[in-house]
Amino acid sequence: MPVPKRKTSRAVRDSRRANDGLKAPAHSVCPQCHEAKLPHRVCPSCGYYDGKEIVETE
C-alpha cells in the first residue's frame, strides 16, 4: 500500500477543506415574470429590477 512520504501540513489540509462548506447560490422569484433569478440582480428573462425595466428584452 502506498504511504505518504511526509506529513500533510495543517495549512495544506485546511486549504483543501476550505471548499467543503460551499452551498448552492440562493434563488428568488421575479415578481414580473415569476421566473427564478439571483437576488439583487436584474431578471435575465424579462429585464426588470425593483419594478422598473432596466434591460430591454424581446
Contacts in CASP RR format, 6 or more apart in sequence:
PFRMAT RR
TARGET T0000
AUTHOR 0000-0000-0000
METHOD contacts of the structure
MODEL  1
MPVPKRKTSRAVRDSRRANDGLKAPAHSVCPQCHEAKLPHRVCPSCGYYD
GKEIVETE
25 38 0 8 1.000
26 38 0 8 1.000
26 39 0 8 1.000
27 36 0 8 1.000
27 37 0 8 1.000
27 38 0 8 1.000
27 39 0 8 1.000
28 36 0 8 1.000
28 37 0 8 1.000
28 38 0 8 1.000
28 39 0 8 1.000
29 35 0 8 1.000
29 36 0 8 1.000
29 37 0 8 1.000
30 36 0 8 1.000
30 37 0 8 1.000
30 43 0 8 1.000
30 45 0 8 1.000
30 46 0 8 1.000
30 48 0 8 1.000
31 48 0 8 1.000
31 51 0 8 1.000
32 43 0 8 1.000
32 46 0 8 1.000
32 47 0 8 1.000
32 48 0 8 1.000
32 51 0 8 1.000
33 43 0 8 1.000
33 45 0 8 1.000
33 46 0 8 1.000
33 48 0 8 1.000
35 43 0 8 1.000
35 44 0 8 1.000
35 45 0 8 1.000
35 46 0 8 1.000
37 43 0 8 1.000
37 44 0 8 1.000
37 45 0 8 1.000
41 49 0 8 1.000
42 48 0 8 1.000
42 49 0 8 1.000
42 54 0 8 1.000
42 55 0 8 1.000
43 49 0 8 1.000
45 57 0 8 1.000
46 57 0 8 1.000
47 53 0 8 1.000
47 54 0 8 1.000
47 55 0 8 1.000
47 56 0 8 1.000
47 57 0 8 1.000
48 54 0 8 1.000
END
